């Protein structure tokens, strides 16, 4: 059985593991028993599966996943350096459609000094014929390539597709076009959101779908959870504030017979139904409601 086939089995085990102990067991097998190549990573999709675990809630899992990803990147990098003699592929030619031409060889990925990969380091230049679009295409490449071990041709294809999809939606290099590119760049570049980049480069998330997503939809799970918590806190604060909204003597408490009350109103049923009034007696704290 090939390494790729064995790794596919381990990917299934990894995806089916329900607790950190089982996940760590599979990760240790991957770390200690396998040497990978770019072709094996692509075929087995094990890099994508392990990469997603860098955001796992368990620190032990996330740390181990980061260690494995770093190790595999170094392995792929060394193989490419050996194959290319340390040279860097250039991408300055144009094809007949005006897009950037693909190189004959495979490019060098970031060096051991942890240089961030980008269009400049990979020799990529946009060639759409429009200066604004060229710059935006290179920005999309920068965001997708920064920590990727994928070949230039693949990342470039995704960057071209993403820029083109945004341009087709907007129709011109307007403020809306630049704003959408900026939103994509910020979310793809987010160091806490590696799975978004990996899903786009692998093709699991199409560039057409990504181009229509909102910033909130692209956000990492960590950011989504933080935003959700903030919304819940604000909602609770608004309810607390609502209870102090108004004071009146129009209602009499059935318990203590006093008339000093706080009240608020809310639409708790359908829009064509009357609002519900919530009343709290200031004297004894008795609460009641009516509509």
N, C-alpha and C positions, 0 to 999 in steps of 0.2 A: 504494500500500500504506500502511495506517495505521501510526502510530508504534507502537501496541501489537503489531501483527503483526511489525514489524521487530524490536522488542525481544524477542519470543518466540523469534525466530531466534537473537538474540544470547545469550539464556538457554541455548539448546541448545548453542551454541558454548562458553559458559562451563562448562557441566556436562560437556562432552566434552573440555575441555582437560586435558592430562596433565602439564603442567609449568608452573612459575611464569611463565615468559616468555610463553607463550600466554595465560595467564589475565590477565596485566597488559596485554597487547595489547587484549583485549576490554574490559577495565575502562577503559582510556584512551579507547576509542571511546565507551563509555557516558558517561564523564565529560565529554568535549569536544563530542560531537555531539548530545546529547539533552537537551531540557527536558521534565520529566515533570509529570503531574498525578496526583491521588489515584486517579482512575478508570483511568488508564493503568497505574499501578503495580499496582492490583488485578487488572486484566485480564491483564497480561503476566506477573505474578508475578516481575518482575525485582528488585523490592525484597527479596523473600525470598531469591533466589539470591545477590545481592550481600551481603546481611546475613550469610549463613552464612560468607562468606569473611573476616569480621572475626576469625575464630578460626584462620585458615590458618597453617600452620607457617612459611611465608615471611613475614618482617616486611614486605617490600615489598608483598606482596599484601594483607596484613591492613591496613596503613596506608592503602593506596589505597582499599580497600573502605570503611573508616571515613570517609574523606574524601568519597566519593561518597554514602554514606548521609546524612551530615550535610548535604551540599549539597541532596539531594532533599528532606529534611525541611524545610529552610528554604524551598524552592520551594513545597511543599504548604502550609506555614504561611502564607506571604505571600498565597497565593491564597485561603485561608480567611479570613484577616483582612480582605482586600478584599471578599469576598463577604458577610461578617457585620458589616462596619463596625466591627470591633474588639470586638464584644460577645461575651458568653459565654452559651452555651445553658444552661438550667436543667433539672434532672431531678428535680423533687420531687413530681410527681404520681403517682397510682396507677392501674393499670388494674383491670379487674374481678377479676383473679386475685390482686391484691395485689402484683404485681411492679412494678418501677420503670417509669414510663411513658417512652416515647421522645420526644425533642424534635422539633419540626417542622424545625429547622435543623440544620446540621452544626456541631459544637463547634470551638472554637479549640484548637489543639494548643500545645505549649510555645512560649514566646516566644524571641526571639533571645538572652535572658539565660541560656538553658539551664536554665530552671526545670523541675524534674522533674514530670511530669504525674501526677496522682493523682485519686482520687474527689472530693476537696475542690475542686481546681482546675477539674475538669470539671463540678462541680455535681451529682455523683451521690450519691444516698442510697439505702440499702437500704430495702425496704418489704415484708418478708416477714411482719411481725407479730410477729417474735421478735427481741429485742435482740441476742442472741448471734449469730444467723444474719445479721442485718443488718450487724453489725460484720465478720464473716468474709467476707461478700460484698464489702464495701468493700475489705478487705485483698486479695482476689483481683483486684479491679479495679486497685488500686494497683500490684500486681506486674506485671500484664499491660500497663498503660498507660504505665509510666514512660518508655519511649523509643520508643513506638509513634506512627505517624502515622495510624493507623486511626481511623475515626469513633467517637464515643462509643457509638452504637447497637450496633456490632459488638463492641467490647470488653465492653460491658455484657452482651451476650448470652452471651459466653463465660464471664464471671465468674459470672453467674447459673447457667449450666449446670454449671459446676465445683462451686460451693457446693452445688447441689441434688444432684449425683451423690454427693458425700461424705456429705451428710445421709441420702440413701437407703441407702447402704451401712451406715452406723452406726445410723441409726434414731432418734437423739436427739442433743442438744447436750451430749454427755458429754465426759470427758477424752480419749477416743479420737478423737472428732470434732474437738476443738480441736487435738489433736496432729497429726492428718492435715492440717488447714488450715495449721498452722505449718510442716510439712514442705514443703507445696506452695509456701507463701509464700517460704520461704528459697531454694528452688531456682529459682523463677520470678524472684525478685528479684536473683539472682546476676548481677553485672555481666559476668562472664565466660561467661555462658550465654545470650546473646541469641537464639540459634536456637530454644531451647525456647519462649520467649515468642512468637516470630514464628510458629512452627509451630502453636501453640495458637490465636492470633488469626486466622491464615489458614484454620484448619480442617484443616490437614494432619494434625495430631494431635488427635484428638477428646477432649473433656473427660471423656467416660466412660472412655476408656483411661488418660488422665493420672491420674484419681482413684484408679486401682488400681495405679499404678506406685510402686515403692519409691524412697527417696531416692537410692540408688545408680543406679537406672535413669534417673532424671531428671538426674543429674549431667552436667556438661560433659565433653567429651572430655579436656580438660586435667586435670580432677580425676580422671577414670577412669584415665588413664595414670599419674598420681601415686600413686593407691591401688594400682594393679597393681604399680608399682615397689616400694612399701613392702612389699607381700605377698611379692614375690619375695625381697627382702632379708631379711625375717623368716624365710622358709623356709630360706634358705641358712644363716642364723645358727643355726636350730634343728638343722639337720643337723650343723653344726660342733660344737654343744654336745652333740648326741647321741653323737658319736664319743668324747667324754670321759666318758660317763655312768657307766661302771663299769670297775673294774680287777680282773683275776683271774689266778690261776695254773693254772686248769683246762684251758687249751689250750697245746699245745706248738707252737712255730713250726717249720715244716718246713725253713726255711732255716738258722736259727742255733741251733735246738734249745733256745732259752730259753723260759721259761714266763710271763714277765711281759707281759701283754697287756691291751689295752683292747677292750671289745666293746659292741655295741648290737644291738637286735633291732627288726625292722620287719615289718609285714604287707604283703608285696610281691605276694601272690597272692590268690585268693578267700578269704573269711572262714573257710571250712571246711578250708583248708590250713594246715599248720604255719607259724609265723613263721620268717623268715630271720635268721640270726645273722651279723653282720659283725664280724670280728676283725682287730685291728691289733697287730702285735708292737711293743712299746715299744723293744726293743733295736735291731732292724734296719729297722723300718718295713714289713715284709712284711704284705700284706693278703690275707685269704681270707674266704670265706663258706660257710655250709652251712645246711641246713634239715632 
